[in-house]
Amino acid sequence: MSEKIIVLKFGGSVLLDELHVRAAAEEVSRFVRDGWRVVAVVSALEGTTDKLLGQARQYGPRPHEAATALLLATGELTSTALLGLALDTLGVTVETLDAAGVGLRTVGEVLDSSPVSLDVAAIRERLTHARAIVVPGFVGRDEHNRTTLLGRGGSDLTALYIAQQLGASCRLVKDVDGLFEWDPARPGPEPRRYASLSWDGALALDGTIVQHKAVRWAKDHGLTFEVGAVGAVEVSRVGPFGATFVAAEEEAIHAA
């Protein structure tokens, strides 16, 4: 396939509810209109994972891991279906797949696995028929065909892994404009926003925006990626870069 492909990851902080799912669909549609084929990786709607985990813990403080993984995965599957429905209403040709559908295989602990293979041919074939495909983040299958999870925040790792395997661009879509020196919501001086930073620079941040496990994986594989908000033009780029910041004048224009 000669057309350009981008992986867009939408986390729970973006998918707050079904209204925000529609906003995510508009974002996917924006990239489609710009000529991209899109692989959208989604997390569960905000609060869903904690709710499901609480439900599992009603059966004991250390609930059965494989059953817990299966339960938690339903959150991502729900988001996958909802975004697929929203894209269809916008007239975007779309396919929705689960972890088995994209052949995302993992190794390691059931609740903290790592991806090791992907059915790249299947994804590329689907993208010849659809402008976008939607897949669940956070979820894989192990050698025993059990549902596995990639650790808390693992949808970031799903997106980066799929992008690397496809040779695609990758943007992690968050509820902030990019990566900052510190949490912009924290009282005190306003932090500067990074235009670019190294993988180690991203790992030095607190890990609330991008999963550290995912950043380490990107560093190990030399993968550059972006972090930005829905509708963003200016983003933070993470990769083999020195730290640079968005100029104050650009921030003022962006804020306006």
C-alpha positions as CSV (number, residue, x, y, z in Angstrom):
1,M,0.0,0.0,0.0
2,S,1.5,3.3,-1.1
3,E,-0.9,5.6,0.9
4,K,0.3,7.1,4.1
5,I,-0.9,5.4,7.4
6,I,-1.1,7.0,10.8
7,V,-2.0,5.3,14.1
8,L,-4.1,7.6,16.3
9,K,-4.5,6.5,19.9
10,F,-7.4,7.8,22.0
11,G,-7.1,7.3,25.8
12,G,-9.8,7.4,28.5
13,S,-9.0,11.0,29.3
14,V,-10.2,11.8,25.7
15,L,-13.0,9.3,25.6
16,L,-14.9,10.7,28.5
17,D,-18.3,9.6,27.3
18,E,-20.2,9.0,24.0
19,L,-20.2,12.7,23.1
20,H,-16.4,12.6,23.2
21,V,-16.4,9.4,21.2
22,R,-18.1,11.4,18.4
23,A,-15.3,14.1,18.8
24,A,-12.7,11.3,18.4
25,A,-14.5,10.2,15.2
26,E,-14.3,13.7,13.9
27,E,-10.6,13.7,14.5
28,V,-10.2,10.4,12.6
29,S,-12.3,11.9,9.8
30,R,-10.1,14.9,9.7
31,F,-7.0,12.7,9.0
32,V,-9.0,10.7,6.5
33,R,-9.9,13.9,4.6
34,D,-6.2,14.8,4.6
35,G,-5.4,11.6,2.7
36,W,-4.4,9.3,5.6
37,R,-5.5,5.7,6.2
38,V,-6.1,5.6,10.0
39,V,-5.6,2.9,12.5
40,A,-7.5,4.1,15.6
41,V,-6.4,2.5,18.9
42,V,-8.8,3.1,21.8
43,S,-8.9,2.8,25.5
44,A,-12.0,2.2,27.6
45,L,-14.2,5.2,28.4
46,E,-12.9,7.2,31.4
47,G,-13.5,5.4,34.7
48,T,-14.5,2.1,33.1
49,T,-11.4,0.2,33.9
50,D,-11.5,1.1,37.5
51,K,-15.1,0.2,37.7
52,L,-14.5,-3.2,36.1
53,L,-11.5,-3.8,38.4
54,G,-13.6,-3.0,41.4
55,Q,-16.2,-5.5,40.2
56,A,-13.5,-8.2,39.9
57,R,-12.2,-7.5,43.4
58,Q,-15.7,-8.2,44.8
59,Y,-14.6,-11.8,44.3
60,G,-11.5,-11.4,46.5
61,P,-8.4,-9.2,46.9
62,R,-6.5,-11.2,44.3
63,P,-9.1,-12.2,41.6
64,H,-8.2,-14.8,39.0
65,E,-5.9,-13.1,36.5
66,A,-7.1,-14.5,33.2
67,A,-10.7,-13.8,34.2
68,T,-9.8,-10.3,35.3
69,A,-8.1,-9.6,32.0
70,L,-11.1,-10.8,30.1
71,L,-13.4,-8.6,32.1
72,L,-11.2,-5.5,31.8
73,A,-10.9,-6.0,28.0
74,T,-14.6,-5.5,27.6
75,G,-14.0,-1.8,28.3
76,E,-11.8,-1.4,25.3
77,L,-14.1,-3.6,23.1
78,T,-17.0,-1.3,23.9
79,S,-15.0,1.8,22.9
80,T,-14.0,0.1,19.7
81,A,-17.6,-0.6,18.8
82,L,-18.7,2.9,19.7
83,L,-16.0,4.6,17.7
84,G,-16.8,2.3,14.7
85,L,-20.5,3.3,14.9
86,A,-19.6,7.0,15.2
87,L,-17.3,6.9,12.1
88,D,-19.9,5.1,10.1
89,T,-22.4,7.9,10.8
90,L,-19.8,10.4,9.4
91,G,-19.5,8.4,6.2
92,V,-16.0,7.0,6.9
93,T,-15.6,3.5,5.7
94,V,-14.5,1.6,8.8
95,E,-13.8,-1.8,10.1
96,T,-13.7,-2.8,13.8
97,L,-11.3,-5.6,14.9
98,D,-10.4,-7.1,18.2
99,A,-6.9,-8.3,19.3
100,A,-7.4,-11.6,17.6
101,G,-8.5,-9.8,14.4
102,V,-5.2,-8.0,14.2
103,G,-3.2,-10.9,15.5
104,L,-1.6,-9.0,18.4
105,R,0.3,-11.7,20.3
106,T,2.0,-11.1,23.7
107,V,4.3,-12.7,26.1
108,G,4.8,-12.3,29.8
109,E,2.4,-11.9,32.7
110,V,-1.3,-12.0,31.9
111,L,-1.9,-8.5,33.4
112,D,1.4,-7.0,32.3
113,S,2.3,-8.5,28.9
114,S,4.4,-7.2,26.1
115,P,3.6,-7.4,22.4
116,V,5.7,-9.7,20.2
117,S,3.8,-10.1,16.9
118,L,1.1,-8.6,14.7
119,D,-0.7,-9.7,11.6
120,V,0.5,-6.8,9.5
121,A,-0.8,-8.3,6.2
122,A,-4.3,-8.6,7.7
123,I,-4.3,-4.9,8.7
124,R,-2.9,-3.7,5.4
125,E,-5.5,-5.8,3.6
126,R,-8.3,-4.3,5.7
127,L,-7.0,-0.8,4.9
128,T,-7.4,-1.4,1.2
129,H,-11.2,-1.7,1.8
130,A,-11.7,0.8,4.6
131,R,-10.3,4.3,5.3
132,A,-10.1,3.5,9.0
133,I,-9.9,0.5,11.3
134,V,-10.6,0.7,15.0
135,V,-8.8,-1.7,17.4
136,P,-8.8,-2.0,21.2
137,G,-5.7,-0.9,23.0
138,F,-4.3,-2.5,26.1
139,V,-5.4,-6.0,25.0
140,G,-3.6,-8.9,23.3
141,R,-3.6,-12.7,23.2
142,D,-0.8,-15.0,24.5
143,E,0.5,-18.4,23.2
144,H,-2.3,-20.1,25.1
145,N,-4.9,-17.9,23.3
146,R,-5.8,-16.2,26.6
147,T,-6.8,-12.5,26.7
148,T,-3.8,-10.5,28.1
149,L,-3.3,-6.9,29.1
150,L,-0.3,-4.7,28.5
151,G,-0.2,-3.0,31.9
152,R,-2.1,0.1,33.0
153,G,-1.9,2.7,30.3
154,G,-1.1,-0.1,27.8
155,S,-3.0,1.4,24.9
156,D,0.0,3.7,24.4
157,L,2.1,0.6,23.9
158,T,-0.5,-1.0,21.6
159,A,-0.4,2.1,19.4
160,L,3.4,2.4,19.3
161,Y,3.8,-1.3,18.5
162,I,1.3,-1.3,15.7
163,A,2.9,1.9,14.2
164,Q,6.3,0.3,14.3
165,Q,5.1,-2.9,12.7
166,L,3.3,-1.0,9.9
167,G,6.0,1.6,9.4
168,A,3.4,4.2,10.1
169,S,3.3,7.5,11.9
170,C,1.9,7.6,15.4
171,R,0.1,10.2,17.4
172,L,-1.0,9.7,21.0
173,V,-4.1,11.8,21.4
174,K,-4.5,13.2,24.9
175,D,-6.5,15.7,26.8
176,V,-3.5,18.1,26.8
177,D,-1.7,19.9,24.0
178,G,1.4,17.9,24.4
179,L,4.1,17.2,27.0
180,F,4.9,19.8,29.6
181,E,7.8,20.3,32.1
182,W,5.2,19.4,34.8
183,D,1.5,19.0,35.2
184,P,-0.1,22.3,33.9
185,A,-2.9,21.8,36.4
186,R,-0.5,22.0,39.3
187,P,-0.5,25.3,41.3
188,G,2.4,27.6,40.7
189,P,4.3,28.8,37.6
190,E,3.0,27.8,34.2
191,P,5.2,25.0,32.7
192,R,6.7,25.3,29.2
193,R,5.3,22.9,26.5
194,Y,7.8,20.8,24.7
195,A,8.0,21.0,20.9
196,S,10.4,18.0,21.0
197,L,12.2,15.9,23.6
198,S,14.1,12.7,23.8
199,W,12.8,9.4,25.0
200,D,14.8,9.8,28.2
201,G,13.3,13.3,28.6
202,A,9.8,11.7,28.4
203,L,10.8,9.1,30.9
204,A,11.9,11.8,33.3
205,L,8.3,13.1,33.4
206,D,5.8,11.6,35.8
207,G,4.3,9.0,33.4
208,T,0.7,10.2,33.8
209,I,0.5,11.4,30.2
210,V,2.4,8.6,28.4
211,Q,3.0,5.1,29.8
212,H,6.7,4.7,30.7
213,K,6.7,1.1,29.5
214,A,5.6,2.4,26.1
215,V,8.2,5.1,26.0
216,R,11.0,2.6,26.9
217,W,9.7,0.3,24.1
218,A,9.8,3.2,21.7
219,K,13.4,4.1,22.8
220,D,14.5,0.5,22.4
221,H,13.1,0.4,18.9
222,G,14.1,3.9,17.8
223,L,10.4,4.9,17.2
224,T,9.5,8.6,17.0
225,F,6.0,9.6,18.0
226,E,3.8,12.6,18.7
227,V,1.7,13.7,21.7
228,G,-1.1,16.2,21.2
229,A,-4.8,17.0,21.7
230,V,-7.8,16.5,19.5
231,G,-7.6,19.0,16.6
232,A,-4.0,19.9,17.4
233,V,-1.7,21.2,14.7
234,E,1.3,21.7,17.0
235,V,2.3,18.7,19.0
236,S,5.2,17.4,21.1
237,R,7.5,15.0,19.2
238,V,9.4,12.4,21.2
239,G,12.4,10.7,19.7
240,P,16.1,11.2,19.0
241,F,15.9,14.9,19.7
242,G,17.2,17.5,22.1
243,A,14.7,19.3,24.3
244,T,13.0,22.3,22.6
245,F,10.1,24.3,23.8
246,V,7.2,26.1,22.1
247,A,7.9,29.8,22.0
248,A,5.7,32.0,24.2
249,E,4.3,33.8,21.1
250,E,3.2,30.5,19.6
251,E,1.6,29.5,22.9
252,A,-0.3,32.7,22.9
253,I,-1.5,32.2,19.3
254,H,-2.5,28.6,20.2
255,A,-4.4,29.7,23.3
256,A,-6.3,32.3,21.2
